């Protein structure tokens, strides 16, 4: 359980922060950037939820919780030491990736196949979901870059990859199942 009695600690005043295992890294460290951007993705989901209802809102709530799981996973380096930890560290799982895939397939089943790329927009919800998509892609880029240098849970990388796809398809659903998608017209303003 997390208990936050005091919000500021002053321990980061020198430009470093503690990771989940207690080690310290500079705040611009790639691992910190990766889990910080997953947190930023979560904030964009919060904005999208201002416009969502029903099953889509419930799915977005699950994603927000998953994004906290993702941050907990990414802030804990050296997976080889998980067994030695005081408590078993929280890691993303294949089941979370599978759930996203099933939801993507279910949402996509009623959509007309695309014949053009989509511009972010249409409804307010769709525009926010496209923002979620682009921020989650940045989190994915940072996480895959981190994976070239350090140990990263494979399920975390897969989750981020599926998540941006989820946001794309959900954006189409939010645009009247694609009827109100804003389509790119190549060279339209030449």
PEQUIDA-V411513 format. One record per residue. N is the residue number from 1. RES is the residue in one small letter. SS is DSSP state (~ for helix, > for strand, _ for the rest). PHI is phi in whole degrees, 0 to 359 (* if undefined). NEAR is the number of other ideal C-beta (glycine too) atoms within 12 Angstrom. Layout:
# PEQUIDA-V411513
N|RES|SS|PHI|NEAR, N|RES|SS|PHI|NEAR
This chain:
# PEQUIDA-V411513
1|x|_|*|4, 2|x|_|263|9, 3|x|_|235|6, 4|x|_|241|8, 5|x|_|273|7, 6|x|_|235|8, 7|x|_|279|8, 8|x|_|260|9, 9|x|_|239|12, 10|x|_|70|10, 11|x|_|289|14, 12|x|_|261|17, 13|x|_|297|10, 14|x|_|271|12, 15|x|_|95|13, 16|x|>|236|17, 17|x|>|215|25, 18|x|>|270|20, 19|x|_|274|29, 20|x|_|296|30, 21|x|_|263|24, 22|x|_|93|17, 23|x|_|290|19, 24|x|>|245|20, 25|x|>|224|28, 26|x|>|295|17, 27|x|_|293|20, 28|x|_|264|15, 29|x|_|299|26, 30|x|~|301|27, 31|x|~|295|37, 32|x|~|296|31, 33|x|~|296|26, 34|x|~|295|41, 35|x|~|284|38, 36|x|~|293|30, 37|x|~|284|33, 38|x|~|292|43, 39|x|~|293|28, 40|x|~|298|26, 41|x|~|302|43, 42|x|~|300|31, 43|x|~|295|24, 44|x|~|292|33, 45|x|~|295|40, 46|x|~|301|24, 47|x|~|294|23, 48|x|~|300|37, 49|x|~|294|28, 50|x|_|296|17, 51|x|_|246|26, 52|x|_|254|30, 53|x|_|216|15, 54|x|~|59|14, 55|x|~|299|16, 56|x|~|295|32, 57|x|~|295|22, 58|x|~|298|15, 59|x|~|294|33, 60|x|~|296|37, 61|x|~|297|21, 62|x|~|297|25, 63|x|~|296|40, 64|x|~|300|28, 65|x|~|295|20, 66|x|~|301|36, 67|x|~|294|39, 68|x|~|291|26, 69|x|~|302|31, 70|x|~|299|45, 71|x|~|299|36, 72|x|~|297|26, 73|x|~|295|38, 74|x|~|291|47, 75|x|_|278|36, 76|x|_|245|35, 77|x|_|284|32, 78|x|_|57|21, 79|x|~|300|26, 80|x|~|297|14, 81|x|~|265|18, 82|x|~|304|20, 83|x|~|294|11, 84|x|~|273|12, 85|x|_|293|18, 86|x|_|300|12, 87|x|_|222|13, 88|x|_|293|14, 89|x|_|298|27, 90|x|_|284|26, 91|x|_|233|28, 92|x|_|295|38, 93|x|_|235|20, 94|x|~|298|18, 95|x|~|297|17, 96|x|~|292|31, 97|x|~|293|28, 98|x|~|300|17, 99|x|~|298|25, 100|x|~|300|37, 101|x|~|299|22, 102|x|~|296|19, 103|x|~|292|29, 104|x|~|299|28, 105|x|~|300|17, 106|x|~|295|19, 107|x|~|292|28, 108|x|~|287|24, 109|x|_|301|16, 110|x|_|261|15, 111|x|_|266|24, 112|x|_|289|19, 113|x|_|302|11, 114|x|_|283|17, 115|x|_|238|11, 116|x|_|203|15, 117|x|_|287|15, 118|x|>|253|29, 119|x|>|273|19, 120|x|_|299|28, 121|x|_|154|22, 122|x|_|95|27, 123|x|_|280|27, 124|x|~|300|21, 125|x|~|296|33, 126|x|~|299|35, 127|x|~|299|28, 128|x|~|293|33, 129|x|~|294|46, 130|x|~|292|34, 131|x|~|296|29, 132|x|~|304|44, 133|x|~|300|35, 134|x|~|289|24, 135|x|~|290|33, 136|x|~|293|41, 137|x|~|296|28, 138|x|~|295|26, 139|x|~|300|40, 140|x|~|295|32, 141|x|~|299|23, 142|x|~|294|35, 143|x|~|291|43, 144|x|~|290|24, 145|x|~|295|20, 146|x|~|302|32, 147|x|~|295|26, 148|x|_|282|14, 149|x|_|246|15, 150|x|_|219|26, 151|x|_|291|23, 152|x|_|225|33, 153|x|_|299|35, 154|x|~|301|20, 155|x|~|295|30, 156|x|~|294|43, 157|x|~|295|31, 158|x|~|297|29, 159|x|~|300|39, 160|x|~|297|45, 161|x|~|295|28, 162|x|~|289|33, 163|x|~|299|48, 164|x|~|295|33, 165|x|~|296|28, 166|x|~|301|41, 167|x|~|298|45, 168|x|~|298|34, 169|x|~|293|37, 170|x|~|296|42, 171|x|~|298|44, 172|x|~|293|39, 173|x|~|300|35, 174|x|~|293|41, 175|x|_|262|33, 176|x|_|62|18, 177|x|_|56|22, 178|x|_|97|29, 179|x|_|297|17, 180|x|_|254|22, 181|x|_|301|32, 182|x|>|263|23, 183|x|>|270|21, 184|x|_|287|16, 185|x|_|245|13, 186|x|_|305|10, 187|x|_|68|6, 188|x|_|299|10, 189|x|_|248|6, 190|x|_|287|5
